[in-house]
Amino acid sequence: MKFHHFSITVPHLPSAIQFYQNVFQAKILLYLEEWEEKIAFIQIDTLTIELIEDASAEEKVNDRHLCFQVDDIHSIASKLEKFEMFLLEGPYELKNGWTTVFYQGKHGEIIEFFQIKKS
């Protein structure tokens, strides 16, 4: 058994796809319109994300998050602000020297960036 994908509900699928393409260079693997749903599977490196359109998604509380490991957590901030991502928490340095920061994506999703301590 292996992990396949993580799902995020978004209020407007085309703008969510564009957001992930612009910020993370995501590639569209599959776009479906079935059972009155619009769904897109996108890929960022080896991570697959399922985006599901639901107009009421903005009203829902989102407590789940995606986490991306980065080489330099401090250089990512200026890039993210250009794409309407807003700082929620951090950056925090953990006791083991790792650093983490949380941003809110364009559709309310929480995206964490994580840097492992350099040796």
Salt bridges, closest charged atoms under 4 A:
GLU50 OE1 - HIS5 NE2 2.94
GLU53 OE1 - LYS38 NZ 3.95
ASP54 OD2 - LYS60 NZ 2.75
GLU112 OE1 - HIS65 NE2 2.95
